[in-house]
Amino acid sequence: MTSNKEKLANFVQVKGGTVTFGGGDGKITGKGTIKTSKLDFENVYYVKELQNFNLFSVSQICDKKNKVQFTDAECLVLSKEFQLPDETRATYQLSVGKSILRRVHQMAHVNFKTINKLAKLGLVEGLPLNLFTNEHNCVTCNKGKQHKASYKDVSAVRTIFEPLQLLHMDLFSPTSIRSIDHKYYSLVVTDDCRRFCWAFFLGTKDETFYILKDFIALIENQLNKR
């Protein structure tokens, strides 16, 4: 039953009694046929009080020898003439293009020249002796053949000539193994000029400022870089 009279073909006014549902009662004032591209649903009642809702009776559909199947996303109504073909005697139509792509996928996306060579020499059992042509778009093959644009060679220019002119610092995240004094964090400082490294162990991240402050003061005193 439905509340949309426009969906009903061959509409006829009838007095069919009342229907009780969650929102109250409704009167059956007519019936008609809902036509689809595959099936026609006859004797569909018109109940104005449904307010844009439709009620579907599975039992009445099955009483007319139809089949109803439910999935997680849809409800399928199959007519009594609908039958699945016998797998032992059926003839199926397959897409040649999809069959060729399936061969390419099974052979690890090898190029068509190699596939034709294998077919010609009979080196692969079950591979047909046709000429395979690259007329189909394989996304994986296209991505695998892509190349990055090369960068122009640029001669390196050294700009660091003195120690402590440029320092590289890296603060490690917590490691799975503690240091001897039971600290999880590590700070590595590398001098760009001499590539000399210093390593410090921290209990917490907020110790970084004080360690760097003492470290810079120590190095400046040793190298007279104030």
C-alpha positions in Angstrom: 0.0 0.0 0.0 1.1 3.6 -0.6 0.1 7.2 0.0 1.2 8.4 -3.4 -1.8 8.2 -5.8 0.4 9.3 -8.8 2.3 6.0 -8.7 -0.9 4.0 -9.2 -2.0 3.1 -12.7 -5.6 1.9 -13.4 -6.7 3.6 -10.1 -10.1 2.5 -8.8 -11.9 3.9 -5.8 -12.9 1.2 -3.3 -14.0 1.0 0.3 -11.6 -1.5 1.8 -11.9 -0.8 5.5 -9.2 0.5 7.7 -5.5 -0.3 8.4 -3.8 0.2 11.8 -0.1 1.2 11.9 2.3 3.0 14.2 1.0 6.5 13.6 -2.7 5.5 13.9 -5.4 4.3 11.6 -5.9 4.8 7.9 -8.7 4.1 5.4 -8.3 2.2 2.2 -10.0 4.4 -0.4 -8.6 3.0 -3.6 -6.3 0.5 -5.4 -4.3 0.4 -8.5 -1.2 -1.1 -10.2 2.4 0.0 -9.8 4.4 -0.7 -13.0 8.1 -1.1 -13.2 10.4 -2.1 -16.1 10.4 -5.7 -14.9 7.3 -6.4 -12.8 3.8 -5.1 -12.3 2.4 -5.0 -8.7 -1.3 -5.3 -8.8 -4.0 -4.5 -6.2 -1.8 -1.9 -4.4 -4.0 -0.1 -1.9 -4.1 3.6 -1.6 -4.0 4.9 2.1 -3.7 8.6 2.4 -2.8 8.6 6.1 0.5 6.7 5.4 2.1 10.2 4.7 4.8 9.4 2.1 5.4 5.9 3.3 5.0 2.6 1.4 4.3 -0.8 2.9 5.4 -3.9 1.1 3.8 -7.3 1.8 6.3 -10.1 1.2 3.7 -12.8 1.8 1.4 -11.5 -0.9 4.3 -11.3 -3.4 5.3 -14.9 -2.7 1.6 -16.0 -2.9 1.8 -15.1 -6.6 4.8 -17.4 -7.1 7.4 -14.6 -7.1 10.6 -14.8 -5.1 11.9 -12.2 -2.7 15.6 -12.0 -1.7 17.1 -9.5 0.9 20.7 -8.3 1.0 22.4 -5.8 3.3 21.6 -3.0 0.8 18.6 -4.0 -1.3 15.5 -6.1 -1.7 15.2 -8.2 -4.9 11.8 -9.3 -6.3 12.2 -12.0 -8.9 9.3 -13.1 -11.1 8.3 -16.7 -11.4 9.7 -16.8 -15.0 13.2 -15.9 -13.7 15.5 -18.9 -13.6 19.2 -19.3 -13.3 20.8 -21.2 -16.2 22.1 -24.8 -15.7 25.8 -24.5 -15.2 26.5 -27.8 -16.8 24.8 -27.0 -20.1 24.8 -23.2 -20.3 26.6 -21.0 -22.8 28.0 -17.8 -21.5 29.1 -14.7 -23.3 32.4 -13.4 -22.1 34.2 -10.1 -22.9 37.4 -10.8 -24.8 38.9 -7.5 -23.5 38.4 -8.5 -19.9 39.9 -12.0 -20.7 43.0 -10.4 -22.1 43.4 -8.1 -19.1 42.9 -11.2 -16.9 45.8 -12.8 -18.6 48.0 -9.7 -18.1 47.1 -9.7 -14.4 47.8 -13.4 -14.0 51.3 -13.0 -15.6 52.3 -10.1 -13.3 51.5 -7.4 -15.8 54.1 -8.5 -18.4 54.2 -6.6 -21.6 52.1 -7.7 -24.6 55.3 -8.4 -26.7 56.4 -11.0 -24.2 52.9 -12.5 -24.0 52.8 -13.0 -27.8 56.2 -14.6 -27.7 55.1 -17.0 -25.0 51.9 -17.9 -27.0 53.8 -18.3 -30.3 56.4 -20.7 -28.8 53.7 -22.5 -26.7 55.6 -22.0 -23.5 52.5 -21.4 -21.3 49.9 -24.1 -21.0 46.4 -22.8 -21.7 47.5 -19.5 -23.3 45.6 -19.2 -26.6 47.5 -18.7 -29.8 46.0 -15.3 -30.7 47.8 -12.1 -31.2 47.4 -10.0 -28.1 47.2 -6.2 -28.7 47.4 -3.4 -26.2 43.9 -2.0 -26.8 42.8 -2.0 -23.2 43.7 0.3 -20.4 45.3 -1.4 -17.4 45.7 1.1 -14.6 48.4 -0.9 -12.8 50.5 -1.2 -16.0 50.2 2.6 -16.6 51.3 3.4 -13.1 54.2 1.0 -13.3 55.5 2.7 -16.4 55.4 6.2 -15.2 58.7 8.1 -14.7 59.5 11.0 -12.6 60.7 14.2 -14.3 64.5 14.4 -13.9 66.1 17.4 -12.2 68.9 19.4 -13.9 72.3 18.8 -12.5 73.4 21.6 -10.2 77.0 21.9 -9.1 77.2 21.9 -5.3 78.5 25.1 -3.7 80.0 24.8 -0.3 79.0 27.6 2.0 80.0 26.3 5.4 83.7 26.8 6.2 84.0 27.0 10.0 82.9 24.8 12.9 79.6 25.6 14.6 78.6 27.7 11.6 75.7 25.3 11.0 74.4 22.7 13.4 71.9 19.9 12.7 69.8 18.7 15.6 67.5 15.6 16.0 65.5 14.8 19.0 64.5 11.1 19.2 61.0 10.0 20.3 60.8 7.6 23.3 63.0 4.5 22.6 62.1 1.0 23.6 65.4 0.6 25.6 66.5 3.0 28.3 70.0 4.4 28.6 72.3 3.5 31.5 70.8 6.3 33.6 67.3 5.2 32.6 66.4 8.0 30.1 64.2 7.4 27.1 64.9 10.5 24.9 68.1 11.2 22.8 69.3 14.5 21.3 71.9 14.3 18.5 73.8 17.4 17.4 75.9 17.3 14.2 78.4 20.0 13.1 77.9 20.5 9.3 81.5 21.6 8.8 83.4 18.8 10.5 80.5 16.2 10.7 81.3 15.8 14.4 78.4 14.5 16.5 77.4 14.9 20.1 74.7 12.8 21.8 72.7 13.6 24.9 70.2 11.6 26.8 67.1 13.2 28.2 64.5 12.1 30.7 61.8 14.4 29.2 61.6 16.7 26.2 61.5 19.9 28.3 65.2 19.3 29.2 66.2 20.1 25.6 66.5 23.9 26.1 68.8 23.6 29.2 71.0 21.0 27.6 71.5 23.1 24.4 72.1 26.2 26.4 75.0 24.5 28.4 76.3 22.8 25.2 76.5 26.0 23.2 78.2 27.8 26.1 80.8 25.0 26.4 81.6 24.8 22.7 81.9 28.6 22.3 84.4 28.7 25.2 86.4 25.8 23.8 86.6 27.3 20.3 86.5 31.0 21.2 83.4 31.5 19.1 81.7 34.0 21.3 
